[in-house]
Amino acid sequence: MARRGFDARFSTAPPNLLPLGRHNFSHIGEIRGFGPRTEAGDPIPKIPAAAPDAEHQTFKFPFHGLHYGIKRFPGMMDQITQSKRLEYFFRVIVTESNVFEIMRPASTETVVTNDHHNLQTKQSTSLPSSSSSDRVIIAGAGPTGLFLAYKLAKSGIKVDLVERLPDISDAPRAAGYYGATLLALKDAGLLHLAAQRGYLTRAVGWRTAVQDDGHGNKTWGRLLCNIPFDQGSPERPEMGMLLLPQPKLCELLKEQIHVLNGMQPGSVKFHFHSELSNVHDDGHGVTVTVRNPETGIERELRGILFVGADGAKSKARQLLGIKLQGHTWPERMIAADVLLRNVDVPPLTQLHFVVHPVHFAMVIPLERPVEGETTLWRFSMATDPTDNSTEEELVREENLARLFENYMVGPRPPQYKVVSKTVYRLHQRLANRMAIGRCALVGDAAHLNNPVGALGLSTGILDCDALATAIEMILHEGGPLSLLSTYSDARRQVFQSFVSPTSTANKLRLQQEPVEADDDWLIRKMQNPTLETLHDFIQPYITVWRTDMRTLVAEQAARDEPILKANLSEAF
């Protein structure tokens, strides 16, 4: 019975292709038939020793019945004991003839057996043959697809980016970034550029709806509490909360990709007007069929890996047969970007949540508000769950004006201009897997949560942060394809244990009477927070939310090391 990792490669069912690059022995489940003799009892032929000054040795042998491994070399067990991991390097080249050519370190003693069936009949779990394209195909040129493409291209991995629209979307969506998301943007070299296009807010607050001031005008509702983000600065934006509309982030990412293309032509190829119609993973690579929605003409792209970043209604997820499990909230949200003349601008808590049992809302200044000037604001407002109006009816001028009465301060009627508007539903859903074979999902294609607390797009960015590392480890460092499964497990766990319960609590905290909200544990703690309280609150948004793939893989290797050590001792 084939076991995970190298057991399947080196004993009971070797694949038709061997891995390319670097591997960690801690991935070995169990090694069998690997001693000085074959399972049939015949002596194992050895490859001649390399020259004393040789760094690598290259040799060839027939493709049929290949069984490749390494034998003990001086200091091997000491290296395992000292580092708890053992790495070795080898490169496999598949020629047109029926021959393998392998280059491996001269310090290892290579053994070959011929006691297995024709390997051409076995399924490969390794990297693709040289006939496959070395590009990664990404479906969806939204913020997650663009960010992943940028990260991969920056590390030298070429990308085909497929998008059904004629250009990137300007629909009003996410706007707030903080915690680990800012650190991911910083590590990608994008944070300071993003901060220049947005601005750092100083606090996030919870308020009641606006109230009469006794003179026919409206003033701000009662401030229940706020969370300060006043440590952020232009020099250290990662310490604050960045407000930047999603379309502006997409513009920035697209510009930076073009910069990379200028330095390394062809790093990222954009395929606009190309909707996904099929994805085929043949074990050696992925063939993606795209269709022009206007002409109906189809064409194929060939890649080494495929990533679906095509949003909540993901065609990639559907084609891969991955299910989205969870529930949909009864309310709908209306997001309206509005140019508004600023009146009575709060000095600290400008970004705030409005607590209301039905019409709860998020009020977000998309530009730094200055008293007396007109700037852009985002009003994300909940509808009555019993309201059966169509989306067109919900965004009519009279309905928006009625809702704005709950959130806009100043003289009546308020003076504003709606720039954009959209209606969307609220979900708490997670894909039953975020990777299968050579394919993976990120962002809304993999999970959906309500927007209260800015955990949606930010979680998608952190997916890409983790997946980019996994792909780099696979393509540049010879890591196993199973790293995609490691990525899937880790990010699904983050969503299940942190993102979904936190965003659910955020929504329910808003969806109540203010007197009830006064008794909420978070609101009480943040009414007079200490440094320790603030640290305890923000820490999970730094440590839990983000996945460090390299640390995760190293920790898994360390846990497997005792079993590895015993198996290696028996094998050699």
For each residue, the residues with C-beta under 8 A, 3 or more apart:
1: 12
2: 7 8 11 12 13
3: 7 8 12 29 30
4: 7 8 27 29 482
5: 8 9 27 28 29 480 482
6: 9 10 23 25 27 28 29 31
7: 2 3 4 10 11 12 28 29 30 31 32
8: 2 3 4 5 11 12 13 14 15 125
9: 5 6 14 15 18 19 125 126
10: 6 7 14 28 31 34 67 68 69
11: 2 7 8 14 30 31 32 33 34
12: 1 2 3 7 8 32
13: 2 8 122
14: 8 9 10 11 66 67 68 116 119 122
15: 8 9 18 119 122 123 124 125 126
16: 119 120 121 122 123 124
17: 92 94 124 126 127 128 129 284
18: 9 15 68 90 92 100 102 126
19: 9 23 92 126 127 478 480
20: 91 92 126 127 478
21: 89 91 127 476 477 478 479
22: 87 88 89 477 478 479
23: 6 19 27 87 88 478 479 480
24: 27 85 86 87 479 553 557
25: 6 28 80 85 86 87 88 564 568
26: 84 85 86 556 557 558 560 561 564
27: 4 5 6 23 24 480 482 557 560
28: 5 6 7 10 25 31 560 564 567 568
29: 3 4 5 6 7
30: 3 7 11 567
31: 6 7 10 11 28 34 69 567 568 570 571
32: 7 11 12 571
33: 11 38 39 67 113 115
34: 10 11 31 69 111 571 572
35: 571 572
36: 43 44
37: 41 42 43 44
38: 33 41 42 43 44 67 113 114 115
39: 33 113 115
40: 115
41: 37 38
42: 37 38 115
43: 36 37 38
44: 36 37 38 111 112 113
45: 111 112
46: 109 110 111
47: 57 59 109 110 111 112
48: 59
49: 106 109
50: 54 56 57 106
51: 54 106
52:
53:
54: 50 51 57 106
55: 105 106
56: 50 89 103 104 105 106
57: 47 50 54 103 104 105 106
58: 101 102 103
59: 47 48 101 102 110
60: 99 100 101 102
61: 66 99 100 112
62: 65 66 98 99 100 114
63: 66 94 98 99 100 119 120
64: 98 114 118 119 120
65: 62 113 114 115 116 117 118 119
66: 14 61 62 63 100 112 114 116 119
67: 10 14 33 38 112 113 114 115 116
68: 10 14 18 100 102 110 111 112
69: 10 31 34 110 111
70: 73 88 104 108 109 110 111
71: 108 109 110 111 572
72: 76 77 109 572
73: 70 76 107 108 109
74: 107
75: 78 79
76: 72 73 79 80 86 568 572
77: 72 80 81 565 568 569
78: 75 81 82
79: 75 76 82 83 86
80: 25 76 77 83 84 85 86 561 564 565 568
81: 77 78 84 565
82: 78 79
83: 79 80 86
84: 26 80 81 557 558 561
85: 24 25 26 80 554 557 558 561
86: 24 25 26 76 79 80 83
87: 22 23 24 25
88: 22 23 25 70 104 105 108
89: 21 22 56 104 105 478
90: 18 102 103 104 105
91: 20 21 102 103 104
92: 17 18 19 20 100 101 102
93: 100 101 102 103 130
94: 17 63 100 101 129 130
95: 99 101
96:
97:
98: 62 63 64
99: 60 61 62 63 95
100: 18 60 61 62 63 66 68 92 93 94
101: 58 59 60 92 93 94 95
102: 18 58 59 60 68 90 91 92 93 110
103: 56 57 58 90 91 93
104: 56 57 70 88 89 90 91 108 110
105: 55 56 57 88 89 90 108
106: 49 50 51 54 55 56 57
107: 73 74
108: 70 71 73 88 104 105
109: 46 47 49 70 71 72 73
110: 46 47 59 68 69 70 71 102 104
111: 34 44 45 46 47 68 69 70 71
112: 44 45 47 61 66 67 68
113: 33 38 39 44 65 67 116
114: 38 62 64 65 66 67
115: 33 38 39 40 42 65 67
116: 14 65 66 67 113 119
117: 65 121 122
118: 64 65 121
119: 14 15 16 63 64 65 66 116 122
120: 16 63 64
121: 16 117 118
122: 13 14 15 16 117 119
123: 15 16 283
124: 15 16 17 283 284
125: 8 9 15 283 480 481 482
126: 9 15 17 18 19 20 480 481
127: 17 19 20 21 304 474 475 478 481
128: 17 131 132 284 285 304
129: 17 94 132 284
130: 93 94
131: 128 284
132: 128 129 284 285 302 303 304
133: 285 301 302 303 304
134: 157 158 304 475
135: 157 158 159 160 269 301 302 303 304
136: 152 157 158 159 160 303 304 305 306 307 471
137: 159 160 162 286 288 301 303 305 306 307
138: 141 145 148 149 159 160 161 162 306 307 309
139: 145 162 163 276 288 306 307 308 309 310 315 316
140: 144 145 162 163 308 309 310 311 314 316 443 445
141: 138 145 146 149 161 162 163 165 168 250 254 270 272
142: 145 146 168 169 246 250 309 310 311 443
143: 146 147 174 246 249 250 253 443 457 460 461
144: 140 147 148 309 442 443 444 457 460 461 463 464
145: 138 139 140 141 142 148 149 161 163 307 309 310 442 443
146: 141 142 143 149 150 161 168 250 253 254 257
147: 143 144 150 151 188 253 461 464
148: 138 144 145 151 152 159 307 309 442 464 467 468
149: 138 141 145 146 152 153 159 161 253 257 268
150: 146 147 153 154 188 190 253 256 257 260 268
151: 147 148 154 155 188 464 465 468
152: 136 148 149 155 157 158 159 468 471 472
153: 149 150 156 157 158 159 257 260 261 264 267 268
154: 150 151 188 189 260
155: 151 152 468 472 476
156: 153 264 476
157: 134 135 136 152 153 471 472 475 476
158: 134 135 136 152 153 266 267 268 269
159: 135 136 137 138 148 149 152 153 267 268 269
160: 135 136 137 138 268 269 271 288 301 303
161: 138 141 145 146 149 268 269 270 271
162: 137 138 139 140 141 271 274 276 288 290 301
163: 139 140 141 145 167 168 270 271 272 273 274
164: 273 274 275 276 293 310
165: 141 168 169 272 273
166: 272 273
167: 163 272
168: 141 142 146 163 165 247 250 251 254
169: 142 165 247 250
170: 247 420
171: 246 247 420 422
172: 245 246 247 335 336 337 378 420 421 422
173: 245 246 247 335 457
174: 143 246 451 454 456 457 458
175: 243 244 245 246 364 366 378 454
176: 241 242 243 351 364 454 458
177: 181 182 185 194 241 242 243 244 454 457 458 461
178: 181 182 229 240 241 242 454 458 541
179: 182 183 458 538 541 542 545
180: 183 184 458 462 541 542 543 545 546
181: 177 178 184 185 458 461 462 545
182: 177 178 179 185 186 191 237 238 240 242
183: 179 180 186 187 238 542 546
184: 180 181 187 188 461 462 465 546
185: 177 181 182 188 190 191 194 461
186: 182 183 189 190 191 192 237 238
187: 183 184 465
188: 147 150 151 154 184 185 191 465
189: 154 186 193
190: 150 185 186 193 194 252 253 256
191: 182 185 186 188 194 195 237 238 242
192: 186 195 196 234 237
193: 189 190 196 197 252 256
194: 177 185 190 191 197 198 237 242 244 249 252
195: 191 192 198 199 200 234 237 242 244
196: 192 193
197: 193 194 244 248 252
198: 194 195 242 243 244 245 248
199: 195 242 243 367 368
200: 195 229 232 233 234 237 240 241 242 243
201: 204 229 240 241 243 350 351 365
202: 228 229 230 232 240 348 350
203: 226 227 228 229 230 348 349 350 351
204: 201 226 227 229 241 349 351 352 353
205: 223 224 225 226 227 348 349 351 352 353
206: 223 224 225 226 352 353 355 509 510 517 523
207: 220 221 222 223 224 349 352 353 354 355
208: 211 221 222 224 354 355 356 514
209: 221 354 355 356 359 406 407
210: 218 219 220 221 405 406 407 408 409
211: 208 218 219 220 221 222
212: 216 217 218 219
213: 216 217 218 219
214:
215:
216: 212 213 411 412
217: 212 213 409 410 411 412
218: 210 211 212 213 405 408 409 410 412 414
219: 210 211 212 213 344 409
220: 207 210 211 223 344 346 409
221: 207 208 209 210 211 354
222: 207 208 211 514
223: 205 206 207 220 226 349 352
224: 205 206 207 208 355 514 517 518 523 527
225: 205 206 522 523 524 526 527
226: 203 204 205 206 223 348 349 352 526
227: 203 204 205 526 529 534 537
228: 202 203 231 348 529 534
229: 178 200 201 202 203 204 232 239 240 241
230: 202 203 240
231: 228 236 239 240
232: 200 202 229 236 237 238 239 240 241 242
233: 200 236 237 239 240
234: 192 195 200 237
235:
236: 231 232 233 239 240
237: 182 186 191 192 194 195 200 232 233 234 240 242
238: 182 183 186 191 232
239: 229 231 232 233 236
240: 178 182 200 201 202 229 230 231 232 233 236 237
241: 176 177 178 200 201 204 229 232 351
242: 176 177 178 182 191 194 195 198 199 200 232 237
243: 175 176 177 198 199 200 201 351 364 365 366
244: 175 177 194 195 197 198 248 249
245: 172 173 175 198 248 249 337 366 376 378
246: 142 143 171 172 173 174 175 249 250 457
247: 168 169 170 171 172 173 250 251
248: 197 198 244 245 251 252
249: 143 194 244 245 246 252 253
250: 141 142 143 146 168 169 246 247 253 254
251: 168 247 248 254 255
252: 190 193 194 197 248 249 255 256
253: 143 146 147 149 150 190 249 250 256 257
254: 141 146 168 250 251 257 258
255: 251 252 258 259
256: 150 190 193 252 253 259 260
257: 146 149 150 153 253 254 260 261 267 268
258: 254 255 261 262
259: 255 256 262 263
260: 150 153 154 256 257 263 264 267 268
261: 153 257 258 264 265 266 267 268
262: 258 259 265
263: 259 260 267
264: 153 156 260 261 267
265: 261 262
266: 158 261 269
267: 153 158 159 257 260 261 263 264
268: 149 150 153 158 159 160 161 257 260 261
269: 135 158 159 160 161 266
270: 141 161 163
271: 160 161 162 163 274 290 301
272: 141 163 165 166 167
273: 163 164 165 166 292 293 294
274: 162 163 164 271 290 291 292
275: 164 290 291 292 293 315
276: 139 162 164 279 288 289 290 291 310 315 316 319
277: 289 290 291 298 315
278: 287 288 289 319
279: 276 286 287 288 289 306 316 319 320 439
280: 286 287 288 289
281: 285 286 306 436 437 438 439
282: 285 286 287
283: 123 124 125 437 438
284: 17 124 128 129 131 132
285: 128 132 133 281 282 302 303 304 438
286: 137 279 280 281 282 302 303 304 305 306 438 439
287: 278 279 280 282 300 301 302 303
288: 137 139 160 162 276 278 279 280 300 301 302 303 306
289: 276 277 278 279 280 298 299 300 301
290: 162 271 274 275 276 277 298 299 300 301
291: 274 275 276 277 296 297 298
292: 273 274 275 295 296 297 298
293: 164 273 275 296
294: 273
295: 292
296: 291 292 293
297: 291 292
298: 277 289 290 291 292
299: 289 290
300: 287 288 289 290
301: 133 135 137 160 162 271 287 288 289 290
302: 132 133 135 285 286 287 288
303: 132 133 135 136 137 160 285 286 287 288 306
304: 127 128 132 133 134 135 136 285 286 438 475
305: 136 137 286 438 439 440 471 474 475 484
306: 136 137 138 139 279 281 286 288 303 316 438 439 440
307: 136 137 138 139 145 148 316 439 440 441 442 467
308: 139 140 314 315 316 317 320 439 440 441 442 445 446
309: 138 139 140 142 144 145 148 316 441 442 443 445 460 464
310: 139 140 142 145 164 276 313 314 315 316 445
311: 140 142 314 443 444 445
312: 427 444 445 448
313: 310
314: 140 308 310 311 317 318 441 444 445
315: 139 275 276 277 308 310 318 319
316: 139 140 276 279 306 307 308 309 310 319 320 439 441 445
317: 308 314 320 322 324 431 441 445 446
318: 314 315 321 322
319: 276 278 279 315 316
320: 279 308 316 317 436 439 441
321: 318 436
322: 317 318 431 432 433 434 436 441
323: 431 432
324: 317 429 430 431 432 448
325: 429 430 431 432
326: 427 428 429 430 448 500
327: 427 428 429
328: 425 426 427 428 429
329: 425 426 427 428 450 507
330: 385
331: 382 383 384 385 426
332: 382 383 387 394 423 424 425 426
333: 380 381 382 383 423 424 425 426 451
334: 379 380 381 383 394 395 400 403 421 422 423
335: 172 173 378 379 380 421 422 423 424
336: 172 378 379 380 381 395 400 418 420 421
337: 172 245 366 376 377 378 418 419 420 421
338: 376 377 378 379 404 416 417 418 419
339: 374 375 376 377 416 417 419
340: 374 375 376 377 408 414 415 416
341: 372 373 374 410 415 416
342: 345 369 370 371 372 373 374 375
343: 371 372 409 410 411
344: 219 220 371 409 410
345: 342 350 369 370 371
346: 220 349 350
347:
348: 202 203 205 226 228
349: 203 204 205 207 223 226 346 352
350: 201 202 203 345 346 365 369
351: 176 201 203 204 205 241 243 363 364 365
352: 204 205 206 207 223 226 349 362 363
353: 204 205 206 207 360 361 362 363 452 509 510
354: 207 208 209 221 359 360 361 362 363 406 407 510
355: 206 207 208 209 224 360 509 510 512 513 514 517
356: 208 209 359 360 361 382 406 510 511
357: 360 511 512 513
358: 382 384 385 511
359: 209 354 356 381 382 383 384 403 406
360: 353 354 355 356 357 382 452 507 510 511
361: 353 354 356 379 380 381 382 406 407 510
362: 352 353 354 378 379 380 451 452
363: 351 352 353 354 377 378 379 407
364: 175 176 243 351 377 378 379 380
365: 201 243 350 351 368 369 375 376 377 378
366: 175 243 245 337 375 376 377 378
367: 199 375 376
368: 199 365 375
369: 342 345 350 365 373 375 377
370: 342 345 373 375
371: 342 343 344 345
372: 341 342 343
373: 341 342 369 370
374: 339 340 341 342
375: 339 340 342 365 366 367 368 369 370
376: 245 337 338 339 340 365 366 367 419
377: 337 338 339 340 363 364 365 366 369
378: 172 175 245 335 336 337 338 362 363 364 365 366
379: 334 335 336 338 361 362 363 364 403 404 407
380: 333 334 335 336 361 362 364 451
381: 333 334 336 359 361 403 406 407
382: 331 332 333 356 358 359 360 361 511
383: 331 332 333 334 359 387 389 394
384: 331 358 359 387
385: 330 331 358
386:
387: 332 383 384 394
388:
389: 383 393 394 399
390: 393 394
391: 394 395 423
392: 395 396
393: 389 390 396 399
394: 332 334 383 387 389 390 391 399 423
395: 334 336 391 392 399 400 421 422 423
396: 392 393 399 400
397: 400 401 418
398: 401 402
399: 389 393 394 395 396 402 403
400: 334 336 395 396 397 403 404 418 421
401: 397 398 404 405 413
402: 398 399 405
403: 334 359 379 381 399 400 406 407
404: 338 379 400 401 407 408 414 416
405: 210 218 401 402 408
406: 209 210 354 356 359 361 381 403
407: 209 210 354 361 363 379 381 403 404
408: 210 218 340 404 405 414 416
409: 210 217 218 219 220 343 344 414
410: 217 218 341 343 344 414 415
411: 216 217 343 414 415
412: 216 217 218
413: 401
414: 218 340 404 408 409 410 411
415: 340 341 410 411
416: 338 339 340 341 404 408
417: 338 339
418: 336 337 338 397 400 421
419: 337 338 339 376
420: 170 171 172 336 337
421: 172 334 335 336 337 395 400 418
422: 171 172 334 335 395
423: 332 333 334 335 391 394 395
424: 332 333 335
425: 328 329 332 333
426: 328 329 331 332 333 450 451 507
427: 312 326 327 328 329 448 449 450
428: 326 327 328 329 448 449 450 500 503 504
429: 324 325 326 327 328 447 448
430: 324 325 326 446 447 448 492 495 496 500
431: 317 322 323 324 325 434 441 445 446 447 492
432: 322 323 324 325
433: 322 436 488 492
434: 322 431 440 441 442 446 463 487 488 491 492
435: 439 440 441 484 485 487 488
436: 281 320 321 322 433 439 440
437: 281 283 481
438: 281 283 285 286 304 305 306 481 484
439: 279 281 286 305 306 307 308 316 320 435 436 484
440: 305 306 307 308 434 435 436 467 484 487 488
441: 307 308 309 314 316 317 320 322 431 434 435 445 446
442: 144 145 148 307 308 309 434 445 446 460 463 464 467
443: 140 142 143 144 145 309 311 446 447 457 459 460 461 463 464
444: 144 311 312 314 447 448 456 460
445: 140 308 309 310 311 312 314 316 317 431 441 442
446: 308 317 430 431 434 441 442 443 460 463 491
447: 429 430 431 443 444 459 492 495 499 500
448: 312 324 326 427 428 429 430 444 456
449: 427 428 455 456 459 495 499 500 503 504
450: 329 426 427 428 503 504 506 507
451: 174 333 362 380 426 454 455 456 503
452: 353 360 362 503 506 507 509 510
453: 502 503 506
454: 174 175 176 177 178 451 457 458
455: 449 451 458 459 499 502 503 506
456: 174 444 448 449 451 459 460 503
457: 143 144 173 174 177 246 443 454 460 461
458: 174 176 177 178 179 180 181 454 455 461 462 545
459: 443 447 449 455 456 462 463 494 495 499 545
460: 143 144 309 442 443 444 446 456 457 463 464
461: 143 144 147 177 181 184 185 443 457 458 464 465
462: 180 181 184 458 459 465 466 491 494 545 546 547
463: 144 434 442 443 446 459 460 466 467 491
464: 144 147 148 151 309 442 443 460 461 467 468
465: 151 184 187 188 461 462 468 469 546 547
466: 462 463 469 470 487 490 491 546 547 548 549
467: 148 307 440 442 463 464 470 471 487
468: 148 151 152 155 464 465 471 472
469: 465 466 472 473 549 550
470: 466 467 473 474 479 483 484 486 487 549
471: 136 152 157 305 467 468 474 475
472: 152 155 157 468 469 475 476 477
473: 469 470 476 477 479 483 549 550 553
474: 127 305 470 471 477 478 479 480 481 483 484
475: 127 134 157 304 305 471 472
476: 21 155 156 157 472 473
477: 21 22 472 473 474
478: 19 20 21 22 23 89 127 474
479: 21 22 23 24 470 473 474 483 553
480: 5 19 23 27 125 126 474 483
481: 125 126 127 437 438 474 484
482: 4 5 27 125 485 486
483: 470 473 474 479 480 486 487 549 553
484: 305 435 438 439 440 470 474 481 487 488
485: 435 482 488 489
486: 470 482 483 489 490 549 552 553 556
487: 434 435 440 466 467 470 483 484 490 491 547 549
488: 433 434 435 440 484 485 491 492
489: 485 486 492 493
490: 466 486 487 493 494 547 549 552
491: 434 446 462 463 466 487 488 494 495 547
492: 430 431 433 434 447 488 489 495 496
493: 489 490 496 497
494: 459 462 490 491 497 498 499 544 545 547
495: 430 447 449 459 491 492 498 499 500
496: 430 492 493 499 500
497: 493 494 501 544
498: 494 495 501 502 540 544 545
499: 447 449 455 459 494 495 496 502 503 545
500: 326 428 430 447 449 495 496 503 504
501: 497 498 504 505
502: 453 455 498 499 505 506 540
503: 428 449 450 451 452 453 455 456 499 500 506 507
504: 428 449 450 500 501 507 508
505: 501 502 508 509
506: 450 452 453 455 502 503 509 510
507: 329 360 426 450 452 503 504 510 511
508: 504 505 511 512
509: 206 353 355 452 505 506 512 517 520 522 523
510: 206 353 354 355 356 360 361 452 506 507 517
511: 356 357 358 360 382 507 508
512: 355 357 508 509 516 517
513: 355 357 516 517
514: 208 222 224 355 517 518
515: 518 519
516: 512 513 519 520
517: 206 224 355 509 510 512 513 514 520 523
518: 224 514 515 523 524
519: 515 516 523 524
520: 509 516 517 523 524
521: 524 525
522: 225 509 525 526 537
523: 206 224 225 509 517 518 519 520 526 527
524: 225 518 519 520 521 527
525: 521 522 529 533 537
526: 225 226 227 522 523 529 533 537
527: 224 225 523 524
528:
529: 227 228 525 526 533 534 537
530: 533 534
531: 534 535
532: 535 536
533: 525 526 529 530 536 537
534: 227 228 529 530 531 537 538
535: 531 532 538 539
536: 532 533 539
537: 227 522 525 526 529 533 534
538: 179 534 535 541 542
539: 535 536 542 543
540: 498 502 543 544 545
541: 178 179 180 538 544 545
542: 179 180 183 538 539 545 546
543: 180 539 540 546
544: 494 497 498 540 541
545: 179 180 181 458 459 462 494 498 499 540 541 542
546: 180 183 184 462 465 466 542 543
547: 462 465 466 487 490 491 494 552
548: 466 551 552
549: 466 469 470 473 483 486 487 490 552 553
550: 469 473 553 554
551: 548 554 555
552: 486 490 547 548 549 555 556
553: 24 473 479 483 486 549 550 556 557
554: 85 550 551 557 558
555: 551 552 558 559
556: 26 486 552 553 559 560
557: 24 26 27 84 85 553 554 560 561
558: 26 84 85 554 555 561
559: 555 556
560: 26 27 28 556 557 563 564
561: 26 80 84 85 557 558 564 565
562: 565 566
563: 560 566 567
564: 25 26 28 80 560 561 567 568
565: 77 80 81 561 562 568 569
566: 562 563 569 570
567: 28 30 31 563 564 570 571
568: 25 28 31 76 77 80 564 565 571 572
569: 77 565 566 572
570: 31 566 567
571: 31 32 34 35 567 568
572: 34 35 71 72 76 568 569
